[in-house]
């Protein structure tokens, strides 16, 4: 138990070591792939994404980021998660101008590879994340499946963030508009595209460095809270409880990923009981339509919660009404509550709604989400470490 704070810090720093090995060598290739993505979107292409198990949540995440951009003023781009039946779905809807992303574990996934090969044969741009064949195919950035997934999340976040740079250069040729503060290398004169690719590559490397610095900050400021979360979750599961996790948008996909990591873990890990209240679109849309979006998690909590459950919110702002209401109900029921948060923790911290808040102190949503993924993966790993110590 005494070694755990040091262990948490080591696990956070191990992510940074992998990141420093990966992004500098990939940044220019990623920038060129992103340039082609921009051309395809402008020509009517769509992003089609898929994976199996926990990797389906990456398809969910990249889709919501492109359709519902968090930077105000950015266009919605067509993207679909085809994970439910991707082998058949790709074959029925693929078009030559499309962009196709397949997500796999480090050891690969033959069905994902096959679907990507078919898409490529039809002229689509393909991303094998990771994989051996594709227009952009990358070897596993780390043997650890959690670390790999975290680095791949940064990768597709940078693609989403920087594809708009190529839009602006191609369509306007002069200004970055309201987003100019994000891309200072876009000046008032039309630039050579090779220069833009070089600057985008540099920007990708800087984004990776930003989350590395954020993990270091988390290691110094939040390690004790992460240790508390590991022990508390383990104790409640031993009492017959389960994890109940939820969030909105990209945080919903992280909630789904965490629940799947608990119930369908990587090889060598034991499964634990967990549910995500963000998993089922029929329930979410029924509640939002019939009652209101503010109760989409609250009503499910009332139906699902048991006496020893741990209720965990994932939120970048800490201020979403549906999250606040659900945590408040969990507190009224005497349940243990936790929260993964950004900014300063928002209303969740100010109102004391989480017994264990873990705050990623940043004001930029993609970097917050990337650091949050490291945190919940380490909490999941910590459950295994406790078993080793027993």
Secondary structure, 3 states (H helix, E strand, C coil): CCCHHHHHHHHHHHHHHHHHHHHHHHHHHHHHHHHHHHHHHHCCCCEEEEECHHHHHHHHHHHHHHHCCCCCCCCCCCEEECHHHHHHHHHHHCCCCCEEEEECCCCCCHHHHHHHHHHHHCCCEEEEECCCCCCEEECCCCCCHHHHHHHHHHHHHHHHHHHHHHHHHHHCCCCCHHHCCCCCCCCCCCCCHHHHHHHHHHHHHHHHHHHHHHHHHHHHHCHHHHHHHHHHHHHHHHCCCCEEEECCCHHHHHHHHHHHHHHCCCCCCCCCCEEECCCCHHHHHHHHHHCCHHHCCHHHHHHHCCCCCEEEEECCCCCCHHHHHHHHHHHHCCCEEEEEECCCCHHHHHCCCCCEEEECCCCCHHHHHHHHHHHHHHHHHHHHHHHHHC
